[in-house]
């Protein structure tokens, strides 16, 4: 799947952000705790969602339920 087309493709599923406590990165600017996000792509370690900036971002699965 071409990553440039991810914003237009239908969501695979939806997930809810459970925390934004990141050790190394600033995540609280792009994710909101309790908000539901559409999953555009998924790997073993990451979930790609349209975040609060309106762009597709990749985040560790530990941030979501």
mmCIF file of the N, C-alpha and C atoms, coordinates in Angstrom:
data_MODEL
# 
_entry.id   MODEL 
# 
loop_
_atom_site.group_PDB 
_atom_site.id 
_atom_site.type_symbol 
_atom_site.label_atom_id 
_atom_site.label_alt_id 
_atom_site.label_comp_id 
_atom_site.label_asym_id 
_atom_site.label_entity_id 
_atom_site.label_seq_id 
_atom_site.pdbx_PDB_ins_code 
_atom_site.Cartn_x 
_atom_site.Cartn_y 
_atom_site.Cartn_z 
_atom_site.occupancy 
_atom_site.B_iso_or_equiv 
_atom_site.pdbx_formal_charge 
_atom_site.auth_seq_id 
_atom_site.auth_comp_id 
_atom_site.auth_asym_id 
_atom_site.auth_atom_id 
_atom_site.pdbx_PDB_model_num 
ATOM 1   N N  . UNK A 1 1  ? 0.848   -1.178 0.000  1.00 0.00 ? 1  UNK A N  1 
ATOM 2   C CA . UNK A 1 1  ? 0.000   0.000  0.000  1.00 0.00 ? 1  UNK A CA 1 
ATOM 3   C C  . UNK A 1 1  ? 0.895   1.243  0.000  1.00 0.00 ? 1  UNK A C  1 
ATOM 4   N N  . UNK A 1 2  ? 0.617   2.151  -0.861 1.00 0.00 ? 2  UNK A N  1 
ATOM 5   C CA . UNK A 1 2  ? 1.378   3.377  -0.983 1.00 0.00 ? 2  UNK A CA 1 
ATOM 6   C C  . UNK A 1 2  ? 1.028   4.315  0.180  1.00 0.00 ? 2  UNK A C  1 
ATOM 7   N N  . UNK A 1 3  ? 2.033   4.721  0.944  1.00 0.00 ? 3  UNK A N  1 
ATOM 8   C CA . UNK A 1 3  ? 1.786   5.539  2.133  1.00 0.00 ? 3  UNK A CA 1 
ATOM 9   C C  . UNK A 1 3  ? 1.202   6.903  1.811  1.00 0.00 ? 3  UNK A C  1 
ATOM 10  N N  . UNK A 1 4  ? 1.382   7.391  0.610  1.00 0.00 ? 4  UNK A N  1 
ATOM 11  C CA . UNK A 1 4  ? 0.840   8.698  0.251  1.00 0.00 ? 4  UNK A CA 1 
ATOM 12  C C  . UNK A 1 4  ? -0.676  8.667  0.107  1.00 0.00 ? 4  UNK A C  1 
ATOM 13  N N  . UNK A 1 5  ? -1.250  7.485  -0.075 1.00 0.00 ? 5  UNK A N  1 
ATOM 14  C CA . UNK A 1 5  ? -2.698  7.343  -0.237 1.00 0.00 ? 5  UNK A CA 1 
ATOM 15  C C  . UNK A 1 5  ? -3.392  6.977  1.070  1.00 0.00 ? 5  UNK A C  1 
ATOM 16  N N  . UNK A 1 6  ? -2.670  6.809  2.159  1.00 0.00 ? 6  UNK A N  1 
ATOM 17  C CA . UNK A 1 6  ? -3.272  6.417  3.435  1.00 0.00 ? 6  UNK A CA 1 
ATOM 18  C C  . UNK A 1 6  ? -4.372  7.355  3.905  1.00 0.00 ? 6  UNK A C  1 
ATOM 19  N N  . UNK A 1 7  ? -4.251  8.671  3.749  1.00 0.00 ? 7  UNK A N  1 
ATOM 20  C CA . UNK A 1 7  ? -5.353  9.531  4.233  1.00 0.00 ? 7  UNK A CA 1 
ATOM 21  C C  . UNK A 1 7  ? -6.683  9.281  3.521  1.00 0.00 ? 7  UNK A C  1 
ATOM 22  N N  . UNK A 1 8  ? -6.650  8.823  2.279  1.00 0.00 ? 8  UNK A N  1 
ATOM 23  C CA . UNK A 1 8  ? -7.883  8.612  1.520  1.00 0.00 ? 8  UNK A CA 1 
ATOM 24  C C  . UNK A 1 8  ? -8.473  7.227  1.689  1.00 0.00 ? 8  UNK A C  1 
ATOM 25  N N  . UNK A 1 9  ? -7.687  6.231  2.095  1.00 0.00 ? 9  UNK A N  1 
ATOM 26  C CA . UNK A 1 9  ? -8.202  4.862  2.194  1.00 0.00 ? 9  UNK A CA 1 
ATOM 27  C C  . UNK A 1 9  ? -9.104  4.721  3.416  1.00 0.00 ? 9  UNK A C  1 
ATOM 28  N N  . UNK A 1 10 ? -10.058 3.784  3.362  1.00 0.00 ? 10 UNK A N  1 
ATOM 29  C CA . UNK A 1 10 ? -10.922 3.580  4.528  1.00 0.00 ? 10 UNK A CA 1 
ATOM 30  C C  . UNK A 1 10 ? -10.117 3.039  5.711  1.00 0.00 ? 10 UNK A C  1 
ATOM 31  N N  . UNK A 1 11 ? -10.590 3.315  6.890  1.00 0.00 ? 11 UNK A N  1 
ATOM 32  C CA . UNK A 1 11 ? -9.897  2.893  8.107  1.00 0.00 ? 11 UNK A CA 1 
ATOM 33  C C  . UNK A 1 11 ? -9.995  1.378  8.280  1.00 0.00 ? 11 UNK A C  1 
ATOM 34  N N  . UNK A 1 12 ? -8.914  0.783  8.782  1.00 0.00 ? 12 UNK A N  1 
ATOM 35  C CA . UNK A 1 12 ? -8.911  -0.644 9.074  1.00 0.00 ? 12 UNK A CA 1 
ATOM 36  C C  . UNK A 1 12 ? -9.729  -0.935 10.331 1.00 0.00 ? 12 UNK A C  1 
ATOM 37  N N  . UNK A 1 13 ? -9.600  -0.064 11.322 1.00 0.00 ? 13 UNK A N  1 
ATOM 38  C CA . UNK A 1 13 ? -10.326 -0.162 12.588 1.00 0.00 ? 13 UNK A CA 1 
ATOM 39  C C  . UNK A 1 13 ? -10.145 1.151  13.323 1.00 0.00 ? 13 UNK A C  1 
ATOM 40  N N  . UNK A 1 14 ? -10.738 1.268  14.482 1.00 0.00 ? 14 UNK A N  1 
ATOM 41  C CA . UNK A 1 14 ? -10.531 2.449  15.314 1.00 0.00 ? 14 UNK A CA 1 
ATOM 42  C C  . UNK A 1 14 ? -9.931  2.021  16.644 1.00 0.00 ? 14 UNK A C  1 
ATOM 43  N N  . UNK A 1 15 ? -9.120  2.893  17.211 1.00 0.00 ? 15 UNK A N  1 
ATOM 44  C CA . UNK A 1 15 ? -8.482  2.648  18.500 1.00 0.00 ? 15 UNK A CA 1 
ATOM 45  C C  . UNK A 1 15 ? -8.651  3.894  19.366 1.00 0.00 ? 15 UNK A C  1 
ATOM 46  N N  . UNK A 1 16 ? -8.533  3.695  20.679 1.00 0.00 ? 16 UNK A N  1 
ATOM 47  C CA . UNK A 1 16 ? -8.653  4.803  21.629 1.00 0.00 ? 16 UNK A CA 1 
ATOM 48  C C  . UNK A 1 16 ? -7.297  5.013  22.279 1.00 0.00 ? 16 UNK A C  1 
ATOM 49  N N  . UNK A 1 17 ? -6.865  6.256  22.364 1.00 0.00 ? 17 UNK A N  1 
ATOM 50  C CA . UNK A 1 17 ? -5.594  6.591  22.997 1.00 0.00 ? 17 UNK A CA 1 
ATOM 51  C C  . UNK A 1 17 ? -5.751  6.443  24.502 1.00 0.00 ? 17 UNK A C  1 
ATOM 52  N N  . UNK A 1 18 ? -4.865  5.640  25.134 1.00 0.00 ? 18 UNK A N  1 
ATOM 53  C CA . UNK A 1 18 ? -4.991  5.427  26.576 1.00 0.00 ? 18 UNK A CA 1 
ATOM 54  C C  . UNK A 1 18 ? -4.002  6.247  27.389 1.00 0.00 ? 18 UNK A C  1 
ATOM 55  N N  . UNK A 1 19 ? -2.884  6.688  26.784 1.00 0.00 ? 19 UNK A N  1 
ATOM 56  C CA . UNK A 1 19 ? -1.951  7.571  27.492 1.00 0.00 ? 19 UNK A CA 1 
ATOM 57  C C  . UNK A 1 19 ? -1.019  8.243  26.494 1.00 0.00 ? 19 UNK A C  1 
ATOM 58  N N  . UNK A 1 20 ? -0.366  9.302  26.937 1.00 0.00 ? 20 UNK A N  1 
ATOM 59  C CA . UNK A 1 20 ? 0.619   10.008 26.111 1.00 0.00 ? 20 UNK A CA 1 
ATOM 60  C C  . UNK A 1 20 ? 1.923   10.186 26.871 1.00 0.00 ? 20 UNK A C  1 
ATOM 61  N N  . UNK A 1 21 ? 2.190   9.285  27.805 1.00 0.00 ? 21 UNK A N  1 
ATOM 62  C CA . UNK A 1 21 ? 3.406   9.341  28.610 1.00 0.00 ? 21 UNK A CA 1 
ATOM 63  C C  . UNK A 1 21 ? 4.564   8.718  27.829 1.00 0.00 ? 21 UNK A C  1 
ATOM 64  N N  . UNK A 1 22 ? 5.279   9.533  27.094 1.00 0.00 ? 22 UNK A N  1 
ATOM 65  C CA . UNK A 1 22 ? 6.391   9.057  26.286 1.00 0.00 ? 22 UNK A CA 1 
ATOM 66  C C  . UNK A 1 22 ? 7.708   9.342  26.989 1.00 0.00 ? 22 UNK A C  1 
ATOM 67  N N  . UNK A 1 23 ? 8.622   8.382  26.920 1.00 0.00 ? 23 UNK A N  1 
ATOM 68  C CA . UNK A 1 23 ? 9.934   8.572  27.534 1.00 0.00 ? 23 UNK A CA 1 
ATOM 69  C C  . UNK A 1 23 ? 10.818  9.491  26.708 1.00 0.00 ? 23 UNK A C  1 
ATOM 70  N N  . UNK A 1 24 ? 10.750  9.335  25.397 1.00 0.00 ? 24 UNK A N  1 
ATOM 71  C CA . UNK A 1 24 ? 11.720  9.973  24.526 1.00 0.00 ? 24 UNK A CA 1 
ATOM 72  C C  . UNK A 1 24 ? 11.125  11.028 23.592 1.00 0.00 ? 24 UNK A C  1 
ATOM 73  N N  . UNK A 1 25 ? 9.865   10.881 23.222 1.00 0.00 ? 25 UNK A N  1 
ATOM 74  C CA . UNK A 1 25 ? 9.260   11.739 22.209 1.00 0.00 ? 25 UNK A CA 1 
ATOM 75  C C  . UNK A 1 25 ? 8.135   12.584 22.798 1.00 0.00 ? 25 UNK A C  1 
ATOM 76  N N  . UNK A 1 26 ? 7.786   13.657 22.119 1.00 0.00 ? 26 UNK A N  1 
ATOM 77  C CA . UNK A 1 26 ? 6.658   14.499 22.523 1.00 0.00 ? 26 UNK A CA 1 
ATOM 78  C C  . UNK A 1 26 ? 5.435   13.986 21.767 1.00 0.00 ? 26 UNK A C  1 
ATOM 79  N N  . UNK A 1 27 ? 4.544   13.352 22.493 1.00 0.00 ? 27 UNK A N  1 
ATOM 80  C CA . UNK A 1 27 ? 3.370   12.746 21.883 1.00 0.00 ? 27 UNK A CA 1 
ATOM 81  C C  . UNK A 1 27 ? 2.095   13.505 22.232 1.00 0.00 ? 27 UNK A C  1 
ATOM 82  N N  . UNK A 1 28 ? 2.105   14.207 23.360 1.00 0.00 ? 28 UNK A N  1 
ATOM 83  C CA . UNK A 1 28 ? 0.875   14.863 23.814 1.00 0.00 ? 28 UNK A CA 1 
ATOM 84  C C  . UNK A 1 28 ? 0.429   16.007 22.900 1.00 0.00 ? 28 UNK A C  1 
ATOM 85  N N  . UNK A 1 29 ? 1.255   16.479 21.997 1.00 0.00 ? 29 UNK A N  1 
ATOM 86  C CA . UNK A 1 29 ? 0.833   17.503 21.029 1.00 0.00 ? 29 UNK A CA 1 
ATOM 87  C C  . UNK A 1 29 ? 0.023   16.897 19.884 1.00 0.00 ? 29 UNK A C  1 
ATOM 88  N N  . UNK A 1 30 ? 0.226   15.599 19.609 1.00 0.00 ? 30 UNK A N  1 
ATOM 89  C CA . UNK A 1 30 ? -0.407  14.968 18.462 1.00 0.00 ? 30 UNK A CA 1 
ATOM 90  C C  . UNK A 1 30 ? -1.529  14.008 18.843 1.00 0.00 ? 30 UNK A C  1 
ATOM 91  N N  . UNK A 1 31 ? -1.553  13.529 20.078 1.00 0.00 ? 31 UNK A N  1 
ATOM 92  C CA . UNK A 1 31 ? -2.586  12.596 20.527 1.00 0.00 ? 31 UNK A CA 1 
ATOM 93  C C  . UNK A 1 31 ? -3.281  13.148 21.764 1.00 0.00 ? 31 UNK A C  1 
ATOM 94  N N  . UNK A 1 32 ? -4.544  12.792 21.930 1.00 0.00 ? 32 UNK A N  1 
ATOM 95  C CA . UNK A 1 32 ? -5.325  13.196 23.084 1.00 0.00 ? 32 UNK A CA 1 
ATOM 96  C C  . UNK A 1 32 ? -5.834  11.944 23.783 1.00 0.00 ? 32 UNK A C  1 
ATOM 97  N N  . UNK A 1 33 ? -5.624  11.868 25.075 1.00 0.00 ? 33 UNK A N  1 
ATOM 98  C CA . UNK A 1 33 ? -6.074  10.717 25.846 1.00 0.00 ? 33 UNK A CA 1 
ATOM 99  C C  . UNK A 1 33 ? -7.595  10.625 25.795 1.00 0.00 ? 33 UNK A C  1 
ATOM 100 N N  . UNK A 1 34 ? -8.107  9.426  25.508 1.00 0.00 ? 34 UNK A N  1 
ATOM 101 C CA . UNK A 1 34 ? -9.543  9.203  25.433 1.00 0.00 ? 34 UNK A CA 1 
ATOM 102 C C  . UNK A 1 34 ? -10.156 9.423  24.064 1.00 0.00 ? 34 UNK A C  1 
ATOM 103 N N  . UNK A 1 35 ? -9.409  10.001 23.140 1.00 0.00 ? 35 UNK A N  1 
ATOM 104 C CA . UNK A 1 35 ? -9.933  10.264 21.801 1.00 0.00 ? 35 UNK A CA 1 
ATOM 105 C C  . UNK A 1 35 ? -9.781  9.015  20.932 1.00 0.00 ? 35 UNK A C  1 
ATOM 106 N N  . UNK A 1 36 ? -10.736 8.831  20.040 1.00 0.00 ? 36 UNK A N  1 
ATOM 107 C CA . UNK A 1 36 ? -10.738 7.684  19.135 1.00 0.00 ? 36 UNK A CA 1 
ATOM 108 C C  . UNK A 1 36 ? -10.073 8.079  17.810 1.00 0.00 ? 36 UNK A C  1 
ATOM 109 N N  . UNK A 1 37 ? -9.201  7.213  17.303 1.00 0.00 ? 37 UNK A N  1 
ATOM 110 C CA . UNK A 1 37 ? -8.462  7.476  16.061 1.00 0.00 ? 37 UNK A CA 1 
ATOM 111 C C  . UNK A 1 37 ? -8.689  6.338  15.077 1.00 0.00 ? 37 UNK A C  1 
ATOM 112 N N  . UNK A 1 38 ? -8.713  6.674  13.785 1.00 0.00 ? 38 UNK A N  1 
ATOM 113 C CA . UNK A 1 38 ? -8.859  5.685  12.721 1.00 0.00 ? 38 UNK A CA 1 
ATOM 114 C C  . UNK A 1 38 ? -7.492  5.132  12.357 1.00 0.00 ? 38 UNK A C  1 
ATOM 115 N N  . UNK A 1 39 ? -7.373  3.816  12.330 1.00 0.00 ? 39 UNK A N  1 
ATOM 116 C CA . UNK A 1 39 ? -6.112  3.161  11.967 1.00 0.00 ? 39 UNK A CA 1 
ATOM 117 C C  . UNK A 1 39 ? -6.049  3.046  10.453 1.00 0.00 ? 39 UNK A C  1 
ATOM 118 N N  . UNK A 1 40 ? -4.988  3.602  9.877  1.00 0.00 ? 40 UNK A N  1 
ATOM 119 C CA . UNK A 1 40 ? -4.796  3.555  8.430  1.00 0.00 ? 40 UNK A CA 1 
ATOM 120 C C  . UNK A 1 40 ? -3.874  2.419  8.011  1.00 0.00 ? 40 UNK A C  1 
ATOM 121 N N  . UNK A 1 41 ? -2.931  2.049  8.879  1.00 0.00 ? 41 UNK A N  1 
ATOM 122 C CA . UNK A 1 41 ? -2.031  0.929  8.615  1.00 0.00 ? 41 UNK A CA 1 
ATOM 123 C C  . UNK A 1 41 ? -1.480  0.465  9.960  1.00 0.00 ? 41 UNK A C  1 
ATOM 124 N N  . UNK A 1 42 ? -0.965  -0.758 9.979  1.00 0.00 ? 42 UNK A N  1 
ATOM 125 C CA . UNK A 1 42 ? -0.493  -1.333 11.231 1.00 0.00 ? 42 UNK A CA 1 
ATOM 126 C C  . UNK A 1 42 ? 0.661   -2.288 10.958 1.00 0.00 ? 42 UNK A C  1 
ATOM 127 N N  . UNK A 1 43 ? 1.670   -2.256 11.833 1.00 0.00 ? 43 UNK A N  1 
ATOM 128 C CA . UNK A 1 43 ? 2.769   -3.216 11.787 1.00 0.00 ? 43 UNK A CA 1 
ATOM 129 C C  . UNK A 1 43 ? 2.824   -3.913 13.141 1.00 0.00 ? 43 UNK A C  1 
ATOM 130 N N  . UNK A 1 44 ? 3.829   -4.728 13.353 1.00 0.00 ? 44 UNK A N  1 
ATOM 131 C CA . UNK A 1 44 ? 3.950   -5.426 14.627 1.00 0.00 ? 44 UNK A CA 1 
ATOM 132 C C  . UNK A 1 44 ? 4.151   -4.468 15.793 1.00 0.00 ? 44 UNK A C  1 
ATOM 133 N N  . UNK A 1 45 ? 4.855   -3.368 15.555 1.00 0.00 ? 45 UNK A N  1 
ATOM 134 C CA . UNK A 1 45 ? 5.221   -2.452 16.625 1.00 0.00 ? 45 UNK A CA 1 
ATOM 135 C C  . UNK A 1 45 ? 4.478   -1.113 16.588 1.00 0.00 ? 45 UNK A C  1 
ATOM 136 N N  . UNK A 1 46 ? 4.033   -0.697 15.405 1.00 0.00 ? 46 UNK A N  1 
ATOM 137 C CA . UNK A 1 46 ? 3.460   0.634  15.236 1.00 0.00 ? 46 UNK A CA 1 
ATOM 138 C C  . UNK A 1 46 ? 2.037   0.588  14.704 1.00 0.00 ? 46 UNK A C  1 
ATOM 139 N N  . UNK A 1 47 ? 1.289   1.660  15.016 1.00 0.00 ? 47 UNK A N  1 
ATOM 140 C CA . UNK A 1 47 ? -0.026  1.917  14.436 1.00 0.00 ? 47 UNK A CA 1 
ATOM 141 C C  . UNK A 1 47 ? 0.051   3.278  13.769 1.00 0.00 ? 47 UNK A C  1 
ATOM 142 N N  . UNK A 1 48 ? -0.451  3.376  12.554 1.00 0.00 ? 48 UNK A N  1 
ATOM 143 C CA . UNK A 1 48 ? -0.458  4.627  11.810 1.00 0.00 ? 48 UNK A CA 1 
ATOM 144 C C  . UNK A 1 48 ? -1.880  5.180  11.806 1.00 0.00 ? 48 UNK A C  1 
ATOM 145 N N  . UNK A 1 49 ? -2.046  6.358  12.391 1.00 0.00 ? 49 UNK A N  1 
ATOM 146 C CA . UNK A 1 49 ? -3.362  6.985  12.528 1.00 0.00 ? 49 UNK A CA 1 
ATOM 147 C C  . UNK A 1 49 ? -3.291  8.427  12.038 1.00 0.00 ? 49 UNK A C  1 
ATOM 148 N N  . UNK A 1 50 ? -4.456  8.996  11.755 1.00 0.00 ? 50 UNK A N  1 
ATOM 149 C CA . UNK A 1 50 ? -4.520  10.435 11.486 1.00 0.00 ? 50 UNK A CA 1 
ATOM 150 C C  . UNK A 1 50 ? -4.641  11.099 12.847 1.00 0.00 ? 50 UNK A C  1 
ATOM 151 N N  . UNK A 1 51 ? -3.609  11.823 13.232 1.00 0.00 ? 51 UNK A N  1 
ATOM 152 C CA . UNK A 1 51 ? -3.543  12.401 14.579 1.00 0.00 ? 51 UNK A CA 1 
ATOM 153 C C  . UNK A 1 51 ? -4.166  13.796 14.612 1.00 0.00 ? 51 UNK A C  1 
ATOM 154 N N  . UNK A 1 52 ? -3.956  14.512 15.713 1.00 0.00 ? 52 UNK A N  1 
ATOM 155 C CA . UNK A 1 52 ? -4.555  15.834 15.890 1.00 0.00 ? 52 UNK A CA 1 
ATOM 156 C C  . UNK A 1 52 ? -4.026  16.880 14.915 1.00 0.00 ? 52 UNK A C  1 
ATOM 157 N N  . UNK A 1 53 ? -2.896  16.632 14.279 1.00 0.00 ? 53 UNK A N  1 
ATOM 158 C CA . UNK A 1 53 ? -2.355  17.568 13.297 1.00 0.00 ? 53 UNK A CA 1 
ATOM 159 C C  . UNK A 1 53 ? -3.041  17.431 11.943 1.00 0.00 ? 53 UNK A C  1 
ATOM 160 N N  . UNK A 1 54 ? -3.827  16.356 11.769 1.00 0.00 ? 54 UNK A N  1 
ATOM 161 C CA . UNK A 1 54 ? -4.501  16.119 10.496 1.00 0.00 ? 54 UNK A CA 1 
ATOM 162 C C  . UNK A 1 54 ? -3.674  15.312 9.522  1.00 0.00 ? 54 UNK A C  1 
ATOM 163 N N  . UNK A 1 55 ? -2.508  14.863 9.942  1.00 0.00 ? 55 UNK A N  1 
ATOM 164 C CA . UNK A 1 55 ? -1.628  14.073 9.098  1.00 0.00 ? 55 UNK A CA 1 
ATOM 165 C C  . UNK A 1 55 ? -1.501  12.663 9.666  1.00 0.00 ? 55 UNK A C  1 
ATOM 166 N N  . UNK A 1 56 ? -1.051  11.730 8.834  1.00 0.00 ? 56 UNK A N  1 
ATOM 167 C CA . UNK A 1 56 ? -0.841  10.366 9.291  1.00 0.00 ? 56 UNK A CA 1 
ATOM 168 C C  . UNK A 1 56 ? 0.467   10.309 10.068 1.00 0.00 ? 56 UNK A C  1 
ATOM 169 N N  . UNK A 1 57 ? 0.392   9.765  11.265 1.00 0.00 ? 57 UNK A N  1 
ATOM 170 C CA . UNK A 1 57 ? 1.579   9.610  12.099 1.00 0.00 ? 57 UNK A CA 1 
ATOM 171 C C  . UNK A 1 57 ? 1.672   8.188  12.607 1.00 0.00 ? 57 UNK A C  1 
ATOM 172 N N  . UNK A 1 58 ? 2.891   7.703  12.806 1.00 0.00 ? 58 UNK A N  1 
ATOM 173 C CA . UNK A 1 58 ? 3.109   6.361  13.327 1.00 0.00 ? 58 UNK A CA 1 
ATOM 174 C C  . UNK A 1 58 ? 3.456   6.421  14.806 1.00 0.00 ? 58 UNK A C  1 
ATOM 175 N N  . UNK A 1 59 ? 2.767   5.620  15.608 1.00 0.00 ? 59 UNK A N  1 
ATOM 176 C CA . UNK A 1 59 ? 2.957   5.618  17.057 1.00 0.00 ? 59 UNK A CA 1 
ATOM 177 C C  . UNK A 1 59 ? 3.058   4.184  17.560 1.00 0.00 ? 59 UNK A C  1 
ATOM 178 N N  . UNK A 1 60 ? 3.770   4.003  18.671 1.00 0.00 ? 60 UNK A N  1 
ATOM 179 C CA . UNK A 1 60 ? 3.843   2.693  19.287 1.00 0.00 ? 60 UNK A CA 1 
ATOM 180 C C  . UNK A 1 60 ? 2.449   2.229  19.681 1.00 0.00 ? 60 UNK A C  1 
ATOM 181 N N  . UNK A 1 61 ? 2.219   0.934  19.611 1.00 0.00 ? 61 UNK A N  1 
ATOM 182 C CA . UNK A 1 61 ? 0.915   0.380  19.963 1.00 0.00 ? 61 UNK A CA 1 
ATOM 183 C C  . UNK A 1 61 ? 0.596   0.556  21.436 1.00 0.00 ? 61 UNK A C  1 
ATOM 184 N N  . UNK A 1 62 ? 1.594   0.794  22.251 1.00 0.00 ? 62 UNK A N  1 
ATOM 185 C CA . UNK A 1 62 ? 1.372   0.925  23.698 1.00 0.00 ? 62 UNK A CA 1 
ATOM 186 C C  . UNK A 1 62 ? 0.533   2.152  24.046 1.00 0.00 ? 62 UNK A C  1 
ATOM 187 N N  . UNK A 1 63 ? 0.415   3.109  23.139 1.00 0.00 ? 63 UNK A N  1 
ATOM 188 C CA . UNK A 1 63 ? -0.384  4.310  23.405 1.00 0.00 ? 63 UNK A CA 1 
ATOM 189 C C  . UNK A 1 63 ? -1.883  4.063  23.235 1.00 0.00 ? 63 UNK A C  1 
ATOM 190 N N  . UNK A 1 64 ? -2.251  2.938  22.646 1.00 0.00 ? 64 UNK A N  1 
ATOM 191 C CA . UNK A 1 64 ? -3.652  2.697  22.271 1.00 0.00 ? 64 UNK A CA 1 
ATOM 192 C C  . UNK A 1 64 ? -4.219  1.438  22.910 1.00 0.00 ? 64 UNK A C  1 
ATOM 193 N N  . UNK A 1 65 ? -5.545  1.412  23.035 1.00 0.00 ? 65 UNK A N  1 
ATOM 194 C CA . UNK A 1 65 ? -6.263  0.228  23.510 1.00 0.00 ? 65 UNK A CA 1 
ATOM 195 C C  . UNK A 1 65 ? -6.808  -0.533 22.324 1.00 0.00 ? 65 UNK A C  1 
# 
